[in-house]
Every structure is written in structure tokens, then in C-alpha cells.
Amino acid sequence: MHPLHKFHYCPVCGSAHFEVNNEKSKRCRACGFTYYFNSCAATVAFILNSRDELLVCRRAKEPAKGTLDLPGGFIDMYETGEEGVSREVKEETGLTVGQARYLFSLPNTYLYSDFLVHTLDQFFLCTVDESAPLQALDDVAESWWVPLADIDPALFGLDSVREGVKRFLKNHKR
């Protein structure tokens, strides 16, 4: 089912005449408002230490609870991608990002409260002070460093993160 089917009333005037306009939008027959359903922006952080180990996390919540993940999450309104990834890394690991360099993006879907959210996940290579204490905060059950040679992308539970890890490992210069 397309996510637009969950929207029954016009968000502007409240009319029930909120109808499918095309595959990406609904239009209100009462007031003329057209709503386009677009992807939400999200971030993912690749954090390497000086021993060429990647910081990985275990998901504490659904979707994909218990699987591997990388720090990241949704970008808040009025944030840049760099600000969003820095905030998410701090919220999930306690680490402060010194630099965030954009690498690539991948589309994804994320099931939240029985609603399929379409996202555009932006991947960043981030630096942190690796001597700072690593914590498992927010929606992270645990965090640790893993040598790149030991990373198995199949263990990452979210589709875009799994694909992103494959791409990162393929392109990372050791």
C-alpha cells in the first residue's frame, strides 16, 4: 500500500475530499491544496579509528532490533546533513564529531509505528576523538570498534546501511 493511502483528510482545510492526484501526490477538491509525499532526510556515520576499525552499534529498538547498525538517524528541520549526523552521533555514542565529509546517498524505507517512511540516507565519513569514552545511548544497545577486515555487511539490519557498508568497504583504501 502506498503511504498516501494513510492520509484521508486535507491538512489545510480538513476536507474528506482529499484524493489521489498522481503516484506522488493527493489533491483536495475543496480547497485545491496538493500534497506531495517525499522522502525524509536521514544520516549514517562511518567512523574509523587510527587502527582502521569501524564503529558499529547494535540496534536496541525495532525495526531490525538486535542487528548491527551505524550511528545516524533523521535530520531535524533547519539542520544541514553535517549538523544532523553530528547530533545523531552525539545522541547515540556520546562522541563529538570533529569533521563530517559527505560520501554518497541511498534510498531506504523505515517502518515506524506501522507507517512506512521513505528516506534518503546520506552517508558521511566522520572523525571523532577516539580517546573519548564510547557510550551506548538513545536507541543503541551497545557500541564497539570492529576491524574493517571483520565487517560482514549481511549482519546490518537496515537495507540502506547494509548496501552502504558494502559500498564503503569496496571503495575504502586500506
Secondary structure by P-SEA (a helix, b strand, c coil): ccccccccccccccccccccccccbbbbcccbbbbbbbbbbbbbbbccccccbbbbbbbcccccccccccccccccccccaaaaaaaaaaacccccccbbbbccccccccccccbbbbbbbbbbbccccccccccccccccbbbbbccccccccccccaaaaaaaaaaaacccc
